[in-house]
Amino acid sequence: MRETGWEYDETKFGPDPTYADLYDGSYGPTNSVLAVAEDPLALLFYFMPPKLWAQIAVESNTYHPQSIPQRARAIRAQQRKGGGKVEDLGDIRRRLDGVEDIEAYEVLRVMALLIARMLAPISKGIAAHWSVAKVGAMPANRFGLFMSKNRFFHIMGYMHFSNNKSPKASTDRAWKIRPVVDVLQRTFARGCCVPPVISFDEATLPSRSRYNPTRQFNKDKPHKWGTKVFVAACAKTAYCMRIEVYCGAKAHLRTPIPKDNNSGEAAVLRNLNALCPPSPTSPWRLVITDRFYTSVKLALELLHRRVYLTGTIQTDRSGYAKNVITKKKTRTVNKQKVMVPPQGTTKFAENKQFPQLTAVMWMDRLPVHMLSTGDSRRSSTVKMKAVPAPKLVRDYHRWMGGVDVHDQLRMQRYSVQLAYKTRKYYKTLFLGLFDMALVNAFIVHRYYRKVNNKRPPKHFAFLETLMEQLLDIDSAEAFATIERATSAQERTAASPVRDGSTQRHNGDEGLAPIDDDHRLEENPDTVDCEQGTKRCHRSCKVCALFKVKPRKYTKYFCPECSTGNRRTYLCNIAREGRGKTCFQIWHADWSSGNDIPRALLQEHKIRNRPPPSHPGKKRGRTAQEHRRSMSGDEDGAAGSEVGAGESGDADSAAEADDES
C-alpha cells in the first residue's frame, strides 16, 4: 500500500466505524471446565492430565540409565578431588542403577512441595525445609513428613519430559519441553470459548542458562533473559487461550500461512488461525496488539479474515500515514516550557481504499501512534487524569492488559519457577509452564464462584488447597484410580473442598501435645572414618519395634527419655504411611514409651544398653599386646590383670554389638 493513499481532511472522512457486527454471543470458560471448576485438583488435571504426569515419570525413568555413565564419571572425579576413597566406576554405576524407579504420584508430591516452598519460602535454601534443628519459631522438618530429601533431589535431578534419542531432538529447539507445550495448547483452547476481544502479546519464561537454545534478551521485561512465548489471552478475564514457544524466525516461517516475513506478524496469524480458523461465516472479532506486531499489511490480512485490529504501531512501518507522525517539541512561554503540540492533541488519517483503516496520533507525554480497523474516532477521555483522547485509545488501554494481568498473576504474586532454581534450563521452563496452568486454573475457579454468587477465593487459599490435595495422592494405587477415571470430575483426591473428612496437613495437628522438655539432640559420641569424624548412629527404638527392614539407624536421641548413658534413640523422619516421625509416635502416641502397644512388646524386647566406654574387641586386644610388649612384665599378677581386662573389654564389645 502506498503512503499517499491516506485522507487527512476529517471533513472528507466516511461514516464513523464502530466494530460493526462484532461477536456478542456467550464466551468464557466452557462447560467441560466449569464441571470441575469447584475443585482445584480437578482443574489442574484438566489442564495437565494424569497421562502427562505418567509420561513424565516414564521419560524420567528412561533418562535415568542414559545418564548413569556420565554421572558416575563425575562422582569419581569429585572423589579424586576430595582426596578420600575413590570407588570403582562399576560400583558407582551399580549404586546409581539400584535406585527405585520414579512413580507418577511422586512427581505430583514433588510439585506439591514446590508449591509449599513458594507459599512459605526459606531464604536459606530448599534443603532447609528438611532441617530438624528447632531455632526459635522457625519450623523444623516440614517436608520430611511427606518425602525424604534424597528422594526429592533424585526426582528433580532426573526429571525429564521427552526422549533425547528422538530424531526431532536435533531439529526442534523446544524439544525438551515440547510434550508439555502440546498438551497445554490443546487443554487451554478446550477450556475457553473464544471471546470477542483477544489480547496478543509475548510473555517471558525467565532462564539465563547459556545452554538454552530458545533464550532471548528483552530489555523491556522485568526478567531480561528468557524464552519468549507468544500468548493469546482473553482481554477481559486474562485467561490464556494459546501459547507458542518462539524458536527463532527460521523455525516458524516454514509454514505457508504468513505472507510477511516479520516474525511478529506471522505469529499473530498463526495463533489466530489455531484459535478461530478463517471462515466466510465466522463472527467478527477484535485483536489488540502492541507496536511490535501491528502493521498495515497485518491489519488488511486480518480484515479479510473477519478480524478487527487495534494497536500501537512503529512509525517506520511500510504504508503508514506519514502526515500523522509527530515528534515531541517544547517552547518557552512566560519562562515555562510548554509541550507542542499540547497533551490531548489528536491527528487522524483515513485510508482511501479501505475506509475502516484509521491511523491516529495522540499526544500524551510522548506521541502515541496507533492503527485501527473498525474502531471509533469519536472523542473520549482517559482516566487517572482527564485527557482528551480518541475512543480507540481508550479501548486499547482497556483491552491490552489481558496478557499483562496473566503475567502479573504468574510472576509477581506466586511463582513456582522463581521459588526454585535448577541448573537444567528445561526444568526451569517446565516450572514456568506449570505456573501458567496454575494461573488459568485459578482464573476459572474464581469465575465459577463469582457466577454462582459465592465468595471469590484468595489466590493463596486456592494454592494451599491444591497443595493439600496433591499430597493426599500418596501411593501408586491412588494415582492409578485417578488415571482410570472416566470423567474429569472423578480425577481428584479427597480434600476439604469436596468433603470435610480429610484433615489438613498441619504437621502436629491431631497429635497429643509434646512437652517442651522432650527434644532431639545429636549423639555426642563420635567415630573416626576416612572422611573425617562423624556422629555414631544407633538403632531407632520405634523402628526396632515395628521391625523395619532394613534396620534404621539415627544419631538423634531424646535426653528426657534417657537415663544416663542409656539413651533413647528416635528417628526424625516421618515413617512411610503414617505422616509422623518416630519422635512423635514415641511421645504423642505412646506417651514417652509408657503406652507401647502390647502386641509390639510381645514380639520385641527393648534392651537399653549403655554406649561402649572402651575400644572394641580387636582394637582393645591390639592395645593390650602393645602394652605387654613394652612393659615386659609377665608375672602372674600382671597376667591376671590382663586377663580381667580382656574379659571386661569383650563384655563391653558384646554390649556394643547388641546396641548397634
PyMOL commands that set and color helices and strands:
alter all, ss='L'
color gray80, all
select helices_A, chain A and resi 10-12+31-34+40-47+50-82+89-97+104-119+126-130+143-145+149-158+167-170+175-190+249-252+263-275+296-304+322-324+391-399+402-413+416-419+425-451+459-472+476-483+488-490+541-545+582-589+598-603+617-631+636-659
alter helices_A, ss='H'
color red, helices_A
select strands_A, chain A and resi 6-7+28-29+192-193+197-206+215-217+225-234+240-245+285-289+307-312+329-333+336-340+346-351+357-363+367-373+379-382+387-390+521-522+526-529+532-535+538-539+553-554+556-563+566-569
alter strands_A, ss='S'
color yellow, strands_A
deselect
rebuild
show_as cartoon
